[in-house]
Amino acid sequence: MPSRILVAEDQADIRDLIVLNLQQSGYLVDARADGRSALESQAEQESDLLILDLMMPGLDGLEVCKALRARGRSTPILMLTAKSTELDRVLGLELGADDYLTKPFSMAELLARVKALLRRADLLRAAASAPGATQTLRNGELEIQPAKRQARVRGQEVEFTALEFDLLLHFAQHPGLVYSRSQLLAAVWGYSHDGYEHTVTTHINRLRAKIEADPMAPRLILTVRGAGYKMRDTPG
């Protein structure tokens, strides 16, 4: 069955263009013009992916995202916005958006993001049922349970967004290996696009704020000058 995508965008011309391109790519599309209608649609029939405009009448994209995550829904969410401030980006990611695309954008880029998010969701489902998925990963005071998508630091459970957890898990599964920002984009986000490496930096900083005793002097996720980032080798 083709993937079902919900598009919530109040600007009709943009909404229609997105819908046309998604349909031409073989997806089933449900289009809505406001956030409240988008939530009602999800309650009636859950989509495989949501594309939400940040600024919509009634409930905006952030409020829709927050409401869905509060219901325990892990459906991938791509946030669209005309704004480009770091605050807007961080707010969207904090409330559970999986990716962020700033207007104006090309349809080719949007379709690439959609494909990557759907592929990542499929990989997560496969990983959860794979042999060894119940194994607990440990690195010093960090403990990760991949199948439950839970992590504890110094014995305390820590809340992560979907992408934060995926990034942390990628590092934990490959301790000691150095990854550039473009490699992390490809491995965790599922795409590589010039100009979006700052997204990796933002997530690294947010991870450090949550797992490091002193984020300014990290001991788990380390910067390798001129090369990228790595998680320290697992202690013996």
C-alpha positions in Angstrom: 0.0 0.0 0.0 1.2 3.5 -0.7 2.2 5.6 2.3 -0.5 8.0 3.5 0.5 11.6 4.1 -1.4 14.4 5.8 -0.6 17.9 4.6 -1.8 20.8 6.8 -1.0 24.2 5.1 -3.3 27.2 5.1 -1.9 28.8 1.9 -3.9 27.2 -0.8 -1.3 27.6 -3.6 1.5 26.0 -1.5 -0.9 23.3 -0.3 -2.0 22.4 -3.8 1.5 22.3 -5.1 2.7 20.0 -2.3 -0.3 17.7 -2.8 0.2 17.5 -6.6 3.8 16.5 -6.2 3.1 14.0 -3.5 0.4 12.4 -5.5 2.6 12.3 -8.6 5.2 10.4 -6.5 2.6 7.8 -5.6 1.5 8.8 -2.1 -2.0 9.0 -0.8 -2.6 12.5 0.4 -5.1 14.1 2.8 -5.0 18.0 2.6 -6.2 20.3 5.4 -6.1 24.1 5.8 -5.8 24.4 9.6 -4.4 22.6 12.6 -7.7 21.6 14.2 -8.9 19.9 11.0 -5.5 18.1 10.8 -5.9 16.7 14.4 -9.4 15.5 13.5 -8.1 13.8 10.4 -5.5 12.0 12.4 -8.1 10.8 14.9 -10.2 9.4 12.1 -7.4 7.7 10.2 -3.7 7.9 11.2 -1.3 8.9 8.4 2.2 7.5 7.9 3.7 11.0 7.9 2.5 14.6 8.6 3.6 17.8 6.8 2.6 20.7 9.1 2.9 24.4 8.4 4.1 26.3 11.5 1.7 29.2 11.2 -1.9 28.2 10.7 -5.2 29.6 11.9 -6.7 28.1 15.0 -4.1 25.6 16.1 -0.6 26.2 14.6 1.8 23.5 13.6 3.6 23.5 17.0 0.3 23.0 18.8 -0.7 20.1 16.5 2.7 18.5 17.0 2.6 18.9 20.8 -1.0 17.4 20.9 0.0 14.4 18.8 3.1 13.7 20.9 1.1 14.0 24.1 -1.2 11.3 22.7 1.8 9.1 22.3 1.8 9.2 18.5 5.3 8.7 17.0 4.2 9.5 13.4 7.0 11.3 11.6 6.4 15.1 11.3 8.0 17.5 8.9 7.5 21.1 9.9 7.2 23.9 7.3 7.8 27.5 8.1 8.5 30.9 6.6 10.6 31.7 9.7 14.2 30.7 9.9 15.2 31.7 13.4 17.0 29.2 15.6 14.4 29.6 18.3 11.6 28.5 15.9 13.7 25.6 14.8 14.5 24.4 18.3 10.9 24.9 19.5 9.7 22.6 16.6 12.2 20.0 17.4 11.6 20.2 21.2 7.9 19.5 20.7 8.6 16.4 18.6 9.0 17.4 15.0 11.3 15.1 13.1 12.6 17.5 10.5 12.3 21.2 9.6 12.1 22.9 6.2 12.2 26.6 5.7 10.2 28.4 2.9 10.9 28.8 0.1 11.9 25.3 -0.7 12.1 23.2 -3.8 9.6 20.3 -4.3 12.6 18.0 -5.0 14.0 18.8 -1.5 10.6 18.3 0.2 10.2 14.9 -1.6 13.7 13.9 -0.5 12.8 14.7 3.1 9.5 12.8 2.9 11.2 9.7 1.5 14.0 9.9 4.1 11.5 10.2 7.0 9.4 7.3 5.8 12.5 5.2 5.2 13.7 6.0 8.7 10.3 5.0 10.2 10.5 1.6 8.4 14.1 1.1 9.6 13.0 1.8 13.2 10.2 -0.7 13.0 12.6 -3.3 11.6 15.2 -2.6 14.2 12.7 -3.0 17.0 12.0 -6.5 15.9 15.5 -7.5 15.0 17.6 -10.1 17.0 19.5 -8.3 19.7 17.1 -5.4 19.8 16.4 -6.0 23.5 20.1 -5.6 24.3 20.9 -2.7 26.7 23.8 -0.5 25.6 26.0 1.1 28.3 28.7 3.7 28.3 29.7 4.9 31.7 26.6 6.6 33.3 24.6 6.3 30.1 22.2 3.3 29.6 20.1 2.9 26.5 17.3 0.4 25.8 16.9 0.5 22.0 13.7 -1.6 21.7 11.9 0.6 24.3 13.5 3.8 23.0 14.5 4.7 26.5 17.7 6.1 28.0 18.9 6.7 31.5 21.7 9.0 32.6 23.0 8.5 36.1 20.0 6.4 36.8 17.4 9.0 35.7 15.3 8.5 32.6 15.8 11.3 30.1 13.2 12.5 27.5 14.4 12.8 23.9 12.8 13.8 20.7 12.7 11.0 18.0 15.8 12.4 16.2 17.7 13.1 19.4 17.3 9.5 20.4 18.2 8.2 17.0 21.4 10.3 17.0 22.3 9.1 20.5 21.7 5.5 19.6 23.8 5.8 16.4 26.7 7.1 18.5 26.2 4.4 21.2 26.2 1.6 18.6 29.5 2.9 17.1 31.6 4.1 20.1 35.0 5.5 19.2 34.1 6.1 15.5 34.3 9.6 14.2 31.5 11.0 12.0 31.4 14.2 10.1 28.2 16.3 10.1 27.3 15.2 6.6 27.8 11.6 7.5 25.5 11.9 10.4 22.9 13.6 8.2 23.0 10.7 5.9 23.1 8.0 8.6 20.5 9.4 11.0 18.3 11.9 9.0 18.5 9.8 5.9 19.6 12.5 3.5 22.5 14.7 2.8 22.0 18.3 1.8 24.5 21.2 1.7 23.6 23.9 4.2 21.8 21.7 6.7 24.8 20.6 8.7 23.8 23.2 11.3 20.9 20.8 12.1 23.4 18.3 13.4 25.2 20.8 15.5 21.9 21.9 17.1 21.1 18.3 18.0 24.6 17.6 19.3 24.3 20.6 21.6 20.8 19.5 22.8 22.1 15.9 23.4 25.0 17.2 25.5 22.6 19.4 27.5 20.6 16.3 28.4 23.3 13.7 29.0 26.5 15.5 30.0 27.2 16.4 33.7 28.9 19.6 32.2 27.8 20.3 28.6 30.6 22.8 28.2 33.1 20.0 29.0 31.5 16.9 27.4 32.9 13.5 28.3 30.5 11.3 26.3 29.9 12.9 22.9 33.3 14.4 21.9 34.3 16.9 19.2 37.1 15.8 17.0 38.5 19.0 15.7 38.4 19.2 11.9 36.7 15.8 11.6 33.4 15.7 13.4 32.0 14.0 16.5 32.3 10.6 18.3 31.1 8.9 21.4 33.9 7.9 23.6 35.1 4.3 23.5 33.0 2.2 25.9 34.9 1.8 29.2 36.2 -1.7 29.9 
